[in-house]
Amino acid sequence: MANSKAVDKAKIIGDFKTHDSDTGSADVQIALLSARINHLTEHLRSNRKDFHTRRGLLALAARRRKLLNYLKKNDLEKYNELLQRLNLRK
């Protein structure tokens, strides 16, 4: 039986993929990172002193920011669409 994290990951990949075997495009990576960031944000709301998780969260946010900058530079239309779909502000 698959756990919920694997099911969520498969659903996110299915929602954001550009072709059948797409698992590593910038869109998919940003969507997966956003899901992990949202999950860790909820965790930190109830565990305020968990500094190891906070450090990991900052690293994930930096990686997402770099991917967003890459996407903005190379495909502005896809970048704007992704910001709207994920409710991100930039």
N, C-alpha and C positions, 0 to 999 in steps of 0.2 A: 504494500500500500504506500503510495506517495504521500509525503508530508505536505502541509499547506504551503510551505515556502517554495517547494519545487513546482507545485501547481500554479502558484502566483507567478513564478518566473516564466513558466511556459505560456501563461496567459499574456503576460507583458510582451514577450517575444512575438507571440502571435498577433498582438494588436499593433506593433510598431515595425514589423519586418517589411522590407521592400520587395523581397522575393522569397521563394519557398525555403531556401537553405540559408537565409540571412539570420545570423546570430551575433555578428560583430560590427554592424554598421553603427555610425555615430548616434543615430536615432535610438536604436535598441539599447546601446550602452548608457545613454543619458536617461532613458526611461527606467532601466534597471537600477542605476545609481539613485535616481529620485525616489524609487520605492524603498531602497535601503535607508536613505537619508530620512524619509518620513517615519520609518519604523524606529530608527535610533532616536529621533526627536521625541517620539512618544515615550520611549524607554527613559530618556533623560528627564522628562517631566516628572516621573515618579521616583527617579534615582538621581537626585541632584549632585551627589558627591562622586559619581562614577566618572572619574577623570580619564580613565583608559578608553572608555567608550566615547567620551567627548573628543579625545584626540583622533580616534578613528573617524568620527563624524566629520571633523574638520578636513581630514585627508580626502574623504569621499567628496566633500563639497568642492575642494580644490580640483580634484580630477574631473568632476562634472563641469566646473567653470571652464577648464581648459578645453574640454570637448565642445562646449557651447561656443567658445570663441572660434574654434576650428570650423564648426558648422556655419557660424555667422560669416566667416571669411569666404567660405567656399560655396555655400548655397543659402542665400539670405531668405528665400521663400520658404524653404524647409525649416529653417531656424525659427521664423516667426510662427509657422504652423505648430511646431513642437512646443514653443513657449505657451501657446494658447491651450494645447491639448493637456499639458502637464500643470497648468496654472502657475507658471513661474513668472517672476518679474525680473526684468533686466534693464 
